[in-house]
Amino acid sequence: MPIFSRRRIQQMLDDLSGTASPSHFIGRLNDKRFENALSAEAELTLVWAANRLGGFESEPN
């Protein structure tokens, strides 16, 4: 059972298009096992919120 509507998820993915790779989330969001889909929604939400608060910068390895 999804937390967000597909339209809201798509809007979050569109907002992150310049920052994070949407393909990282799409496969997990479409997973039939709800455990994987819910964790992907939660991760997407946290990344989207951090980006909206001022962004983040990935440190090199």
C-alpha positions in Angstrom: 0.0 0.0 0.0 1.7 3.2 -1.1 2.0 6.2 1.1 1.9 8.8 -1.7 -0.1 9.0 -4.9 1.7 8.2 -8.2 1.3 11.9 -9.2 3.1 13.1 -6.0 5.9 10.5 -6.5 6.4 11.7 -10.1 6.6 15.3 -8.9 9.2 14.4 -6.3 11.2 12.5 -9.0 10.9 15.5 -11.4 12.2 17.9 -8.6 15.2 15.6 -8.1 16.0 15.1 -11.7 19.1 17.4 -11.6 20.3 16.1 -8.2 19.6 12.4 -8.0 19.1 9.7 -10.6 15.4 8.8 -10.8 16.3 5.3 -12.1 17.7 4.6 -8.6 14.2 4.8 -7.2 11.9 3.7 -10.1 12.8 0.0 -10.0 12.2 -0.3 -6.3 9.0 1.8 -6.4 7.5 -0.6 -8.9 8.4 -3.7 -6.9 5.4 -5.9 -6.1 6.8 -6.6 -2.6 5.4 -3.7 -0.5 8.4 -3.8 1.8 10.7 -2.7 -1.0 8.2 -0.2 -2.4 7.6 1.4 1.0 11.3 1.7 1.8 11.9 3.3 -1.6 9.1 5.8 -1.0 10.6 6.7 2.4 14.1 7.1 0.9 12.7 9.2 -1.9 10.9 11.4 0.6 14.0 12.0 2.7 16.2 12.8 -0.3 13.5 15.1 -1.7 13.0 16.9 1.7 16.8 17.4 2.1 17.0 18.8 -1.4 14.1 21.2 -0.7 15.7 22.4 2.6 18.8 23.6 0.8 20.3 20.7 -1.0 23.1 18.4 -0.2 26.5 17.6 -1.6 27.9 14.2 -2.0 31.4 13.7 -0.7 33.9 11.9 -2.9 35.0 8.4 -1.9 
